[in-house]
């Protein structure tokens, strides 16, 4: 690994080389050794730039969350930057699908979602810190478990968000390079039905079918979908029974739901927790929760977006926001705590979670300058104004 190159001298091929190095470190969820290799690479590059860096173990598997800080002793609330370095792709995807360039596209697992965005944020932060210390602290958190819901990292993310003035999320940019200012909240429902088994031919009437009950519950959940309100329910998995000639004693389902607001989430949870059996003699066991709270657009988010738009215009492109999206991110956690949050600030490209995942090479220098300008305006400019 070579000495960091000044920001203004970075060329697309150098950025591609750095991103390829990150993508070559495959990081599927729960693979602690591979996640640690990637975390150590990112931490090494951060230390090369003089940034304070530590690996914080999260969960029983001690997955490494990388915390990178500039200006730890500076006054005021921090600028919090969130990114994740885990991907949905299994080990071997790099070898089978190859990290390759076709025209203006760099293909590879995790390029778009979201190693390129994380890499650009780190490069911009390092370049600014080499110029001078910031006027307020800047923290970059590289999370190891976002693709599985950030269940292990959530506590630390929320703890750092409570000390933050704003949050910037390096999730992939949307089509046209635009950003995200609101996301639905995501929740889960697990229902188990416990009935009474019996011989399907000899004593059918004695049985109480758990499968029959779970079908009723599946239909009840799906009926809660209301597109006009932005509420969706998806029963994605059903299991049950032992054999076709046995009235089934047990059955279960797993469902996903999405809501637009905290009020909707509370209402939906009340309905789910009040579910009752339809089939006489069958018992229900219901578990439900909100994985990620809704990321609701606020006036403070609007003000932060306006600032980012000015930086984008100075960088040479028009930054707009996309409509409310159903996908969640770690920005849901910060926004729910009232921290003004901008999301989808990462690399331009397409194909997230597919083998066609790619980023646009020609956009990388501009995207890096945008990150540099936004961080400078949020954390460095105040020092110049005070001098």
Secondary structure, 3 states (H helix, E strand, C coil): CCCCCCHHHCCHHHHHHHHHHHHHCCCECCCHHHHHHHHHHHHHHHHHCCCEEEEEEECCCCEEEEEEEECCCCCCCEEEEEEECCECCCCCHHHHHCCEEECCEEECCCHHHHHHHHHHHHHHHHHHHHHCCCCCCEEEEEECCHHHCCCCCHHHHHHHHCCEEEEEECCCCEHHHEEECCECEEEEEEEEEECECEECCCCHHHCECHHHHHHHHHHHHHCCCECCCCEEEEEEEEEECCCCCEECCEEEEEEEEEECCHHHHHHHHHHHHCCCCCCCCCEEEEEEEEEECCECCCHHHHHHHHHHHHHHHHHCCCCCEECCECCCCCHHHHHHCCCEEEECCCCCEECCCCCCCEEEHHHHHHHHHHHHHHHHHHHHHHHHHHC
